[in-house]
């Protein structure tokens, strides 16, 4: 029991630090590119084809790439220690980290909505962490093999692969360019299989360090092959989506779909929701919705400049008292207090 | 233990139905006033002094008043069954009910912020309910008397009365008209004493129904006197605030200050936080902050017309790809994917 708790906190720390690394990597990369752009503007005659690779000479860009790699590694490791129902939603924190860092280091002002969105991401993550199941579901690759051959999971995997094929070959060619959901759906459902593979591999690697002959087990290699295939499909379709649609809409939708399908897959594979109390389940869902609303606020109003001054928080009433649309409470107040005075 | 749980759910239902009644009362009153206004416009020559009381003949206005009374009674009763740390924050639901009802019955469109604010109020309330201490702290007026004479509470009560007197006689005459916080602070700290009185009276009335000779106890009458004094001060200063400042700013600030001071008072009086786990305390605070952000969104952006169409959720990128300010992820995506293709 104590070991599980310790592992939970290791996984939690890995998931949070993964978000910090990934969030910071965006800033480092952009800072590098901006520095490159300022260099480029002083020597305006540079050949276009060489400047396309100039970022490779910028150390900040490399720092960003390394930070990204470290973040992904920490994320991978986090799955080996903590439940996927916790690790995946916490990915929201990287959005938050990059938003906060960019307002400090890139002087990109975060508007009121952005600040509220950040707060909501933190609050939602806190609530999810509180309610996450703290017991590890799987301790060895053998147990994982049992879970993976469970009827429930096989039905899930087959329907994921089937619906992905339909989406890729029948729906995507026709509607992929018009509807943002098509490509994102493909990435999300395939992504849930990637996470299952990562989870299995993480446990395998943990066993490897403990001296178990994991490399002889075919499941270990099967998981690696599946992971490579899944991630290739995911990256390819995510790039297709990003080529056509705006990042401001892809990020929140992808977060919601990806996290939901990972949670569904994890629920089928590990049946962790069965062990939860009603309160725990309600708390997890509430936390998840809080994060979704936070990410929505961070993104949907990104291009609108809102400051505290532009809010209708004019402290004093206008001389006429109420003008234009009468607010509900104003009216009822006016009715309940004014007659007493006269 | 089972009795406590049952009482908790009774208190919870009372608190929620109180919010429904109070929220509905605003709509009924406004509907009545609107009907009155449409009647008034057909007989334009009506004397102004009589029309000032015309609402007394409108049954909808009376229905609103009765609904308000029922709501306040249910709220009063809720304090007798459930902890104040739960009942007071749930008052946020009345804001939500009136917002939702007014969009249905008064055709007042709720903008995107309003909808997100409503969702956040529901989510925050759920999280607070999950984490509320389910054990009743006080079972009889005698126990309440012990708690009220506890050094901690006496220090709190004296400092509340002292600071209120300073605010009323020294600060309010000078800054009350300029700073919205002065009047609201007076209402809020005095309000925490009202809630303590209500809590004590509720328990007393419960005992009365059980056949205890509560009416002979001086504490019962003392609580009634204190309650009348506190509520008089509260209403008077709330009206002063509403006369000068806009309801849109008073409602959220009053909610935050009032609920915070009730929770502080309840913590000192019943020491309920000592019995909470770290998770429970974190959850309660998270839920409370979620509600605050929800109420802020509901109010601060009230007068801005936002629809889904006005959001920058343009699905397709512009032909030039990126224009104006380059978004962070767009740029990093552009760097990581484009070079691979060329």
Interface residues (C-beta under 8 A of the other chain):
Chain A: X25 X26 X27 X29 X30 X33 X52 X53 X55 X61 X64 X98 X102 X106 X108 X112 X116 X119 X120 X123 X126 X127 X130 X180 X239 X242 X243 X244 X245 X246 X247 X248 X249 X251 X279 X282 X283 X286 X287 X289 X290 X293 X296 X297 X300 X301 X302 X303 X304 X311 X312 X313 X314 X315 X316 X317 X325 X327 X328 X329 X330 X331 X332 X333 X335 X337 X339 X342
Chain B: X25 X26 X27 X29 X30 X33 X52 X53 X55 X61 X64 X98 X102 X108 X112 X116 X119 X120 X123 X126 X127 X130 X180 X239 X242 X243 X244 X245 X246 X247 X248 X249 X251 X279 X282 X283 X286 X287 X289 X290 X293 X296 X297 X300 X301 X302 X303 X304 X311 X312 X313 X314 X315 X316 X317 X325 X327 X328 X329 X330 X331 X332 X333 X335 X337 X339 X342
